[in-house]
Amino acid sequence: MAKFPRILFLGQNDWANICNRIARAMNTHAGEIVVRVATVAPHNLGYEEDPLGWDAATTTALIEWARTADWLIAAGDGGYEYFFNILAFLHLPGENQRMATMHPGSAYRAQHALFNQVDPQFFQRRFVAHDLYRFAAGQPNVVPFFGPANLADICDDLGEPYERPTIAHSPSHRSTKGTAAILPVLEEFRGRANIDLIEGVSYAECVERRERAQVFVDQIKPDIGGFGASAVEAMASGCAVLADYHNIVPEVWKFIPRPPVVQVGNVNELRLELDRLVANRPALEELRRESLAWAHANTAVAPLAQYWLKHLE
């Protein structure tokens, strides 16, 4: 097994709990604490926080860990003021420490040109969400990543038999997911399928309800054109996933095996694919098996830890 570097994710927020999930995977794989996450506050949507989290402003453990970390990684979206203020306060980095950054979402989409110019001045590695990699493809030291499933929520099987399929949709933000366009299409299938709009509930309830679904509609927003943590979580729950991911460039699949997500770029394509899956039980079950297999192969403890190890060598 490769030697695990000591890593500190540091930032204002851990969007979609991605840093905590990476930390949990690497620590589990290593069999010891090798990764810490320090953010100002817990995630505002109620994700389960990794027990490694703390109040980054006051904890002496942060100071000790930061001074011995091999990698200091900005937790995301270019919130560098907090990151660099803490580094200055701690007189970091040391001569043997290296720095990296993550860009998981909207800030990079809006300011990619600025970050592409500024980041190389400070960071030896840059981790960019796979749907945003088109803005950085071909640049040195840039690696795509995807939002990993919460490790505890990867199902072992496809669950109990069902009379008719359940189609789920769980918008974190309706405007981001294109929910206004999705819901009328889902209503057309009421009677042939159960429809579950998972919204305004705890993360734990979201997981429980999604595990009872067979089909998950992520988003159909052309300006997004990618899938994130919720789609990966749905695959890990054994769902067939539909999303518009046309903005993901082919270079990404050199890093991450292409998942069995069904491309739907508009409401007509969404309607056609839902009709196909609802009408064809064998096709739906095959897609569900492929989704779950992909989740196990790419988001379980070992593959996730090894991916980060490889790109932090």
C-alpha positions in Angstrom: 0.0 0.0 0.0 1.3 3.5 -0.9 2.3 5.7 2.0 -0.6 8.0 2.9 0.3 11.7 3.1 -1.1 13.8 5.9 -3.7 16.1 4.5 -5.7 19.0 5.8 -8.8 20.3 4.0 -9.2 23.9 5.1 -11.9 26.4 4.1 -15.1 28.2 5.0 -17.4 25.4 3.9 -17.3 21.8 2.7 -19.9 22.0 -0.1 -21.9 18.7 -0.4 -19.7 17.3 2.4 -17.2 16.2 -0.2 -14.1 16.8 1.8 -15.5 14.9 4.8 -16.3 12.0 2.5 -12.9 11.9 1.0 -11.4 12.1 4.5 -13.5 9.3 5.8 -12.6 7.1 2.8 -8.8 7.7 3.1 -8.8 7.3 6.9 -10.7 4.1 6.6 -8.4 2.7 3.9 -5.3 3.7 5.8 -6.6 2.3 9.1 -5.5 5.5 10.9 -6.2 9.3 10.8 -4.3 10.7 7.9 -6.8 13.4 6.7 -8.5 16.2 8.6 -11.2 18.6 7.6 -11.5 22.1 9.2 -14.3 24.4 8.2 -16.0 27.4 9.8 -19.3 25.7 10.3 -21.2 22.4 9.6 -22.8 22.0 6.2 -26.0 24.1 6.0 -28.1 21.3 4.4 -27.6 18.9 7.2 -25.2 16.3 5.9 -23.7 14.1 8.6 -20.4 15.7 9.6 -17.3 13.6 9.8 -16.2 13.2 13.5 -12.9 14.8 12.5 -14.5 18.2 12.1 -13.9 21.0 14.6 -14.1 24.7 15.2 -11.2 25.7 13.0 -10.8 29.1 14.6 -10.0 27.9 18.1 -8.8 24.3 18.1 -5.2 23.7 19.1 -5.4 20.4 17.3 -5.8 22.3 14.1 -2.5 24.1 14.7 -0.6 20.9 15.4 -2.1 19.1 12.5 -1.6 21.9 10.0 2.1 22.3 10.9 2.7 18.6 10.2 0.5 18.1 7.1 2.1 17.2 3.8 -0.8 18.7 1.8 -2.9 21.8 2.6 -6.0 21.8 0.4 -8.4 24.7 0.1 -11.9 23.2 0.5 -13.5 24.9 -2.5 -15.1 27.7 -4.6 -12.2 30.0 -4.3 -12.8 31.2 -0.8 -9.2 31.9 -0.4 -9.3 34.8 2.1 -10.0 32.4 5.0 -7.5 29.8 3.7 -4.6 32.2 3.3 -5.4 34.1 6.6 -5.1 30.8 8.5 -1.9 29.9 6.7 -0.5 33.3 7.6 -1.6 33.0 11.2 0.1 29.6 11.5 3.1 30.7 9.5 2.4 28.0 6.9 3.3 26.4 4.6 6.6 24.9 5.7 9.3 24.2 3.2 8.1 20.6 2.7 4.4 21.3 2.5 2.4 21.5 -0.7 -0.9 23.2 -1.5 -3.8 22.2 -3.6 -7.3 23.6 -4.1 -10.8 22.2 -5.0 -13.5 23.8 -7.2 -16.8 22.0 -6.7 -19.4 24.4 -8.1 -20.8 27.7 -9.0 -18.0 30.0 -8.1 -15.6 28.3 -10.5 -18.3 28.2 -13.2 -18.6 32.0 -12.9 -15.0 32.9 -12.4 -13.0 30.1 -14.1 -10.9 32.5 -16.1 -9.8 34.3 -12.9 -9.1 31.1 -11.0 -7.2 29.5 -13.9 -4.9 32.6 -13.9 -4.5 32.9 -10.1 -4.4 29.3 -8.9 -1.1 28.2 -10.5 0.7 30.9 -8.5 -0.2 29.1 -5.2 -1.2 25.5 -5.9 0.7 22.4 -7.0 -2.6 20.5 -7.7 -6.0 21.7 -8.6 -9.1 19.4 -8.3 -12.0 20.6 -10.4 -15.5 19.1 -10.4 -15.8 16.8 -13.5 -18.7 18.9 -15.0 -16.5 22.0 -14.8 -13.3 20.4 -16.1 -14.1 21.8 -19.6 -12.8 25.1 -18.3 -9.5 23.7 -17.3 -8.9 20.7 -19.7 -5.3 20.4 -20.8 -3.9 22.6 -18.0 -1.0 21.2 -16.0 -1.8 19.7 -12.6 -5.6 19.9 -13.0 -7.5 16.7 -12.1 -11.3 16.2 -12.3 -13.2 14.7 -9.4 -16.8 13.8 -8.7 -18.9 14.1 -5.6 -18.4 10.7 -3.9 -21.3 8.9 -2.4 -21.6 8.9 1.4 -19.7 5.6 2.1 -22.3 4.3 4.5 -25.1 4.6 1.9 -23.7 2.4 -0.8 -26.3 -0.4 -1.1 -25.3 -4.1 -1.3 -28.2 -5.0 -3.6 -31.2 -3.6 -5.4 -33.6 -4.0 -2.5 -37.0 -5.4 -2.2 -39.3 -6.4 -5.2 -41.7 -3.7 -6.3 -45.1 -3.7 -8.0 -44.4 -0.5 -10.0 -41.3 1.7 -10.1 -40.8 4.8 -8.1 -39.4 7.9 -9.8 -37.6 10.3 -7.4 -36.3 13.8 -7.8 -34.6 15.7 -4.9 -33.7 19.3 -5.8 -31.2 20.9 -3.4 -32.1 24.1 -5.3 -35.1 24.0 -7.7 -33.6 26.6 -10.1 -30.3 24.7 -10.3 -32.0 21.4 -11.1 -34.6 22.6 -13.5 -37.3 21.3 -11.2 -40.1 23.5 -12.7 -39.6 21.7 -16.1 -39.1 18.2 -14.5 -42.2 18.0 -12.3 -44.9 18.2 -15.1 -43.2 15.4 -16.9 -43.1 13.2 -13.8 -46.8 13.9 -13.3 -47.5 12.3 -16.7 -46.3 9.0 -15.3 -48.4 9.0 -12.1 -50.4 5.9 -12.3 -47.8 4.0 -14.2 -45.2 4.8 -11.5 -44.9 6.2 -8.0 -43.6 9.8 -7.9 -41.5 11.0 -5.0 -40.4 14.7 -4.7 -37.8 14.6 -2.0 -37.5 18.1 -0.8 -37.2 20.0 2.5 -36.2 16.9 4.5 -33.1 15.8 6.4 -30.3 14.1 4.6 -31.1 10.9 6.4 -34.7 10.9 5.2 -33.5 11.8 1.7 -31.3 8.7 1.7 -34.0 6.5 3.0 -36.5 7.6 0.4 -34.1 7.5 -2.4 -33.2 3.9 -1.5 -36.9 3.0 -2.1 -36.8 4.5 -5.6 -35.8 2.7 -8.8 -35.4 5.8 -11.0 -33.8 9.1 -10.1 -34.1 12.3 -12.2 -31.2 14.6 -11.3 -31.4 17.7 -13.5 -32.0 19.0 -17.0 -30.3 22.5 -16.8 -28.3 23.1 -20.0 -26.1 25.7 -18.3 -25.1 23.0 -15.7 -24.7 20.1 -18.0 -23.3 17.7 -15.4 -24.2 15.5 -12.5 -23.0 15.9 -8.9 -23.2 14.3 -5.5 -26.9 13.6 -5.6 -26.6 11.6 -8.8 -23.7 9.6 -7.5 -25.6 9.0 -4.3 -28.6 7.8 -6.3 -26.4 5.3 -8.2 -25.1 4.1 -4.9 -28.7 3.5 -3.9 -29.3 1.3 -6.9 -31.2 3.9 -9.0 -31.2 4.3 -12.7 -30.1 8.0 -13.1 -31.2 10.5 -15.7 -29.5 13.9 -16.1 -28.2 16.4 -18.7 -24.4 16.0 -18.6 -23.5 17.3 -22.1 -20.9 19.7 -20.7 -18.7 16.9 -19.4 -15.8 16.7 -21.8 -14.4 13.4 -23.0 -11.1 14.0 -21.3 -12.8 13.4 -17.9 -13.4 9.7 -18.7 -9.6 9.2 -18.9 -9.6 9.9 -15.1 -13.1 8.6 -14.1 -14.8 5.6 -15.8 -17.9 6.9 -17.5 -21.0 6.1 -15.4 -24.3 4.6 -16.7 -26.1 7.9 -16.4 -28.8 8.4 -19.1 -28.3 11.6 -21.0 -31.5 13.7 -21.2 -31.1 17.2 -22.5 -34.7 18.5 -22.4 -38.2 17.5 -21.3 -38.9 15.6 -24.5 -35.8 13.4 -24.0 -36.7 13.0 -20.3 -40.2 11.9 -21.2 -39.0 9.4 -23.8 -36.4 7.8 -21.5 -38.8 7.6 -18.6 -41.3 5.9 -20.8 -38.7 3.4 -22.0 -37.6 2.5 -18.4 -41.1 2.3 -17.0 -42.4 0.1 -19.8 -39.3 -2.1 -20.0 -38.7 -3.7 -16.6 -35.6 -5.8 -17.8 -34.0 -2.6 -19.2 -34.6 -0.8 -16.0 -33.2 -3.5 -13.8 -30.1 -3.9 -16.0 -29.4 -0.1 -15.7 -29.9 -0.3 -12.0 -27.4 -3.1 -11.7 -24.9 -1.1 -13.8 -25.4 1.9 -11.6 -24.8 0.1 -8.4 -21.7 -1.7 -9.8 -20.2 1.6 -10.9 -20.8 3.1 -7.5 -19.1 0.1 -5.8 -16.2 0.2 -8.3 -15.5 4.0 -8.1 -16.9 5.5 -4.8 -16.2 2.8 -2.2 -13.4 3.2 0.3 -10.5 1.7 -1.6 -11.0 3.2 -5.1 -11.8 6.6 -3.7 -8.7 6.6 -1.5 -6.5 5.3 -4.2 -7.7 8.0 -6.7 -6.6 10.7 -4.3 -3.4 9.0 -3.4 -2.5 8.7 -7.1 -3.1 12.4 -7.8 -1.2 13.6 -4.7 2.0 11.7 -5.4 
